[in-house]
Amino acid sequence: MTKNAYAAAGVDIDLGNKVKATLPQMLARTHRREVLGKVGGFGGLFALDTRQYRRPVLVSSVDGVGTKLKIAFAMDRHDTIGQDLVNHCVNDIAVLGAEPLFFLDYIGTGTLKPRVFAEIIRGFAKACAENRCALIGGETAQMPGFYQKGEYDVSGTIVGVVEKSRMLDGTKTVRPGDAVIGIASSGLHTNGYSLARKIFFERLRLKPSSRVSELGNSIGDELLKVHVSYGPLVQQLLRQFNGAARHPSPLAPRPSPIIRAFAHITGGGFIDNIPRILPDTCDAIIRKGSWEVLPVFQIIQAKGGVREAELYQVFNMGIGMIAVVSGAKAHAVLKSILSQHHKAWFIGEVARGTGTARVV
């Protein structure tokens, strides 16, 4: 068997090594002082500075971007997918109060295309830099015959840290009378794409390149809008309203936090995500019409043939993150969010109930 037999079988090791050689330059902007070694080792190394914490808790999450990838394939545009994945993972740990430390990625494909690989990695690097998160490693797997031509899959794992005494747990702190603030999304983010694709491309017979006047761009560009990262905003709000000290005295009484909880509105929409932060004795009442529903959701609602109740269980409907806050300080929190260039609205309140979210 010749030395090129593996390449003839569809796996080009030399090409993979050549492409990966560009990684250090692309990932330089994501570096943090705690990172040891360099990308390309058997494992990524990160030396947590435990002196900053009394009882540090590591928080991790793993996710993908689902069938949003189908839009990237159709548009042959891959620069946003990496950002989507990092930002989604950042948001998932941010709701616990954790700040991100490092990220690892996985890319699986049939045939490795250098341009596509570079675009995806640049997206990872851009989002990691914006979230002060080190990209310390990953895996790129060439699996000919496993994926359809021109397609790939991505997933990512994030690890963050939070002081144990400052972790957010809405099941212990949310109470009747709290206010619910909704923070705007950029669009579908990374959920609901299987249904959205069916509506736009089968029911309405649009193409990814079709320009939609209500959107002001093509439907493909609309569906590729980057998933917003709320991580920096969450950290700022926690410092401002829940206190900045990393070493609270174990003897000091813990005041009830002003910021009670956050919920990332992803798969499951309002109906399935908000109850994850509610006590069994409380309901969240979400009031339709209290925020600006983005045009893409208006089209889905008007022409998609989907029951209204299902819309709020599949899509974020223009709200990517919700904050449950003390009613007495709600206006101050909203003002702070708006000052940080996020759109936000009072979209409901907490009432006595059974741990459910009701959209009324």
TORVO-831821 format. One record per residue (C-alpha): x, y, z; residue number from 0. Coordinates in steps of 0.001 Angstrom, whole numbers, padded with zeros to 6 digits, m for minus. Example, Ala and Ser with C-alpha at 12.3 -4.5 7.8 and 13.67 -1.06 7.14 Angstrom:
<recs>
REC        xx        yy        zz     k
REC    012300   m004500    007800     0
REC    013670   m001060    007140     1
</recs>
This chain:
<recs>
REC        xx        yy        zz     k
REC    000000    000000    000000     0
REC    001459    003402   m000972     1
REC    002115    006192    001465     2
REC   m000816    008121   m000095     3
REC   m003324    005328    000478     4
REC   m005050    007170    003338     5
REC   m005424    010288    001165     6
REC   m006834    008114   m001614     7
REC   m009378    006853    000916     8
REC   m010429    010450    001532     9
REC   m008363    011480    004580    10
REC   m005548    013891    003709    11
REC   m003312    014063    006793    12
REC   m000833    016406    005136    13
REC   m003596    018852    004229    14
REC   m004942    018654    007770    15
REC   m001544    019452    009220    16
REC   m001061    022323    006792    17
REC   m004408    023852    007704    18
REC   m003833    023425    011444    19
REC   m000463    025144    011171    20
REC   m002335    028446    010825    21
REC   m004106    028000    014159    22
REC   m001619    029731    016504    23
REC   m001855    032966    014530    24
REC   m005669    032868    014338    25
REC   m006061    032043    018033    26
REC   m003540    034526    019417    27
REC   m006256    037067    020220    28
REC   m008028    034560    022498    29
REC   m004999    034041    024766    30
REC   m005330    034443    028534    31
REC   m002429    034498    030983    32
REC   m003725    031312    032641    33
REC   m003203    029283    029452    34
REC   m000178    026955    029537    35
REC    001443    025306    026562    36
REC    000147    025806    023050    37
REC   m002615    024580    020775    38
REC   m001825    021200    019268    39
REC   m000957    019209    022375    40
REC   m002811    016133    023564    41
REC   m004721    018301    026006    42
REC   m005340    021990    026635    43
REC   m003810    023388    029818    44
REC   m005338    026117    031969    45
REC   m004009    027130    035411    46
REC   m006924    028605    037343    47
REC   m005827    031362    039716    48
REC   m007602    030097    042813    49
REC   m006334    033058    044867    50
REC   m009160    035102    043370    51
REC   m011814    032865    044921    52
REC   m012778    031508    048301    53
REC   m014704    028528    046915    54
REC   m014476    028460    043117    55
REC   m016982    026319    041243    56
REC   m016265    025261    037669    57
REC   m019259    025432    035348    58
REC   m019292    023599    032020    59
REC   m021585    023187    029041    60
REC   m021493    021507    025642    61
REC   m023647    022306    022622    62
REC   m023980    022534    018850    63
REC   m025815    024859    016478    64
REC   m028298    022368    015024    65
REC   m029709    022715    011539    66
REC   m028659    026352    011275    67
REC   m025688    024679    009591    68
REC   m027954    023920    006613    69
REC   m028270    027671    006002    70
REC   m024488    028089    006132    71
REC   m024089    025284    003576    72
REC   m026703    026801    001257    73
REC   m025142    030277    001487    74
REC   m021573    028906    001421    75
REC   m020884    031259    004299    76
REC   m019176    029892    007381    77
REC   m017824    032900    009288    78
REC   m020761    033189    011695    79
REC   m021207    029554    012770    80
REC   m018228    029613    015123    81
REC   m019510    032784    016764    82
REC   m022943    031219    017225    83
REC   m021496    028208    018991    84
REC   m019236    030127    021376    85
REC   m021904    032690    022251    86
REC   m024534    030022    022869    87
REC   m022199    028183    025249    88
REC   m021218    031432    027018    89
REC   m024885    032244    027617    90
REC   m025619    028800    029023    91
REC   m023073    029219    031818    92
REC   m023678    032957    032259    93
REC   m027132    032243    033686    94
REC   m025407    030616    036674    95
REC   m023262    033698    037177    96
REC   m020168    032068    035661    97
REC   m017600    033910    033595    98
REC   m016034    031866    030769    99
REC   m012457    030622    031048   100
REC   m011782    028403    028065   101
REC   m013433    026761    025069   102
REC   m012751    023634    023008   103
REC   m014224    022913    019593   104
REC   m014984    019881    017446   105
REC   m015360    019940    013663   106
REC   m016352    016796    011797   107
REC   m016421    016730    007995   108
REC   m016119    014422    005026   109
REC   m013469    016396    003152   110
REC   m011479    019155    004816   111
REC   m011735    022427    002873   112
REC   m009120    024954    003998   113
REC   m011263    028034    003287   114
REC   m014254    026674    005175   115
REC   m012077    025529    008073   116
REC   m010446    028964    008295   117
REC   m013813    030756    008300   118
REC   m015172    028572    011088   119
REC   m012049    028985    013230   120
REC   m012041    032755    012703   121
REC   m015590    032771    014031   122
REC   m014531    030794    017106   123
REC   m011606    033157    017669   124
REC   m013666    036332    017251   125
REC   m016320    035245    019748   126
REC   m013788    033873    022247   127
REC   m011884    037167    022170   128
REC   m015092    039164    022670   129
REC   m016026    036992    025648   130
REC   m012488    036902    027145   131
REC   m012495    033146    026714   132
REC   m009363    031238    025694   133
REC   m009636    028774    022818   134
REC   m007194    026128    024067   135
REC   m007821    023158    021804   136
REC   m010131    021124    019657   137
REC   m010501    018263    017231   138
REC   m010936    018197    013475   139
REC   m012075    014833    012142   140
REC   m012047    013887    008463   141
REC   m014637    011139    007930   142
REC   m015225    010510    004218   143
REC   m018546    008883    003465   144
REC   m020047    009940    006772   145
REC   m021211    013455    005817   146
REC   m022905    014642    002656   147
REC   m020649    016471    000222   148
REC   m019843    019998    001399   149
REC   m021302    019473    004871   150
REC   m019814    019345    008362   151
REC   m020853    019447    011994   152
REC   m019528    021501    014880   153
REC   m019827    021291    018632   154
REC   m018157    023084    021491   155
REC   m017417    022726    025177   156
REC   m016970    025673    027505   157
REC   m015665    025851    031061   158
REC   m016206    028839    033334   159
REC   m015947    029690    037008   160
REC   m018114    031310    039662   161
REC   m017668    031941    043390   162
REC   m019927    029409    045105   163
REC   m021605    031999    047301   164
REC   m022443    034091    044230   165
REC   m023976    031399    042047   166
REC   m027421    032247    040765   167
REC   m030192    029832    041684   168
REC   m033614    031218    040956   169
REC   m035331    028222    042535   170
REC   m034159    029613    045899   171
REC   m034420    033369    045307   172
REC   m037260    034126    042878   173
REC   m040419    035283    044646   174
REC   m043852    036752    043838   175
REC   m043616    040422    042902   176
REC   m040314    040086    041041   177
REC   m040128    041682    037604   178
REC   m039247    039846    034393   179
REC   m037054    041765    031953   180
REC   m036645    040505    028393   181
REC   m033406    041258    026533   182
REC   m033566    041351    022750   183
REC   m032278    038618    020469   184
REC   m030847    039182    016996   185
REC   m033179    036633    015419   186
REC   m033648    032880    015717   187
REC   m030204    032509    017353   188
REC   m029580    028731    017204   189
REC   m032950    027093    017733   190
REC   m036113    026431    015768   191
REC   m034320    026087    012436   192
REC   m035878    022786    011390   193
REC   m039327    024376    011591   194
REC   m038169    027719    010165   195
REC   m036569    026043    007158   196
REC   m039762    024097    006520   197
REC   m041819    027300    006640   198
REC   m039556    029482    004521   199
REC   m038233    026981    001988   200
REC   m041127    024519    001649   201
REC   m044300    026344    002627   202
REC   m043358    029796    001261   203
REC   m041069    028383   m001472   204
REC   m038310    030908   m000829   205
REC   m034639    030349   m001603   206
REC   m031836    031376    000749   207
REC   m030999    034167   m001697   208
REC   m034615    035444   m001844   209
REC   m034830    039038   m000666   210
REC   m037710    039672    001742   211
REC   m038791    043317    001963   212
REC   m039988    043051    005565   213
REC   m036533    041868    006594   214
REC   m034493    044302    004506   215
REC   m032199    041480    003371   216
REC   m032257    037918    002059   217
REC   m033829    035190    004110   218
REC   m030453    033412    004174   219
REC   m028695    036442    005655   220
REC   m031517    036862    008158   221
REC   m031231    033265    009338   222
REC   m027446    033542    009678   223
REC   m027562    036492    012073   224
REC   m025171    035795    014928   225
REC   m026464    034480    018236   226
REC   m026017    037339    020732   227
REC   m023640    036829    023649   228
REC   m025094    038147    026901   229
REC   m022072    037067    028959   230
REC   m020397    040495    029355   231
REC   m023775    042100    030107   232
REC   m024589    039498    032773   233
REC   m021223    039996    034482   234
REC   m021659    043759    034512   235
REC   m025154    043505    035994   236
REC   m023978    041111    038696   237
REC   m021103    043405    039655   238
REC   m023387    046427    039724   239
REC   m026378    044990    041539   240
REC   m025281    041841    043369   241
REC   m021921    043151    044603   242
REC   m018408    042849    043248   243
REC   m016527    041238    046145   244
REC   m014983    037861    045331   245
REC   m014239    037044    048985   246
REC   m017433    037571    050981   247
REC   m016992    036848    054663   248
REC   m018505    033482    055599   249
REC   m019872    035150    058778   250
REC   m021586    038027    056968   251
REC   m025319    037675    056299   252
REC   m026114    037188    052640   253
REC   m028597    039771    051417   254
REC   m031242    038705    048948   255
REC   m029766    039372    045501   256
REC   m031315    042084    043331   257
REC   m030637    039967    040253   258
REC   m032519    036791    041130   259
REC   m031930    034710    037997   260
REC   m031357    034607    034257   261
REC   m032810    032210    031694   262
REC   m031313    031695    028244   263
REC   m034211    031378    025799   264
REC   m033055    028606    023478   265
REC   m034649    025302    022467   266
REC   m037921    025074    024349   267
REC   m038597    028802    024116   268
REC   m040306    030525    027025   269
REC   m042396    027543    028047   270
REC   m039575    025103    028788   271
REC   m036670    027385    029742   272
REC   m038157    029808    032255   273
REC   m039479    027088    034624   274
REC   m035872    025908    035076   275
REC   m035242    028961    037291   276
REC   m038569    029072    039155   277
REC   m039476    027710    042599   278
REC   m042341    025216    042626   279
REC   m044487    027915    044268   280
REC   m044098    030592    041571   281
REC   m045213    031202    038000   282
REC   m043739    033617    035483   283
REC   m046441    035585    033675   284
REC   m045144    036699    030256   285
REC   m047250    039358    028559   286
REC   m047477    039294    024773   287
REC   m047188    042689    023142   288
REC   m044802    044038    025778   289
REC   m041755    043861    023498   290
REC   m040836    044349    019851   291
REC   m041294    041065    017991   292
REC   m038746    040949    015180   293
REC   m040062    040859    011577   294
REC   m038763    037312    011011   295
REC   m041029    036059    013798   296
REC   m043934    038123    012515   297
REC   m043611    036353    009158   298
REC   m043406    032945    010834   299
REC   m046476    033757    012916   300
REC   m048515    035169    010022   301
REC   m047610    032666    007310   302
REC   m046186    029636    009035   303
REC   m049395    027884    009997   304
REC   m048069    027306    013524   305
REC   m050275    027538    016600   306
REC   m049439    030606    018667   307
REC   m048831    028537    021793   308
REC   m046245    026457    019921   309
REC   m044389    029559    018719   310
REC   m043461    030405    022307   311
REC   m042211    026875    022892   312
REC   m040066    026693    019750   313
REC   m038756    030206    019112   314
REC   m037355    033001    021264   315
REC   m039784    035435    019568   316
REC   m037262    038270    019872   317
REC   m036159    037670    023488   318
REC   m032815    035882    023834   319
REC   m032360    036202    027597   320
REC   m034678    037022    030472   321
REC   m033690    038439    033834   322
REC   m035819    038008    036937   323
REC   m035070    040905    039282   324
REC   m036327    042490    042470   325
REC   m039436    044508    041697   326
REC   m038134    047400    043803   327
REC   m034966    047709    041702   328
REC   m036376    046686    038341   329
REC   m036246    050152    036747   330
REC   m032596    050593    037731   331
REC   m031696    047208    036233   332
REC   m033563    047967    033009   333
REC   m031835    051355    032741   334
REC   m028453    049669    033125   335
REC   m029220    047101    030424   336
REC   m030307    049820    028007   337
REC   m027154    051832    028754   338
REC   m025070    048865    027596   339
REC   m026600    048990    024118   340
REC   m029047    046125    024491   341
REC   m032741    046512    023789   342
REC   m034833    045365    026727   343
REC   m038373    045617    028087   344
REC   m040458    044701    031116   345
REC   m042235    041647    029746   346
REC   m043922    040193    032802   347
REC   m043847    039423    036493   348
REC   m043642    036575    038987   349
REC   m046807    035431    040762   350
REC   m047777    032604    043069   351
REC   m048202    029400    041147   352
REC   m046823    025940    040452   353
REC   m043489    026558    038705   354
REC   m044682    027215    035166   355
REC   m044326    029969    032572   356
REC   m047548    031355    031158   357
REC   m047693    033540    028060   358
REC   m050857    035622    028212   359
</recs>
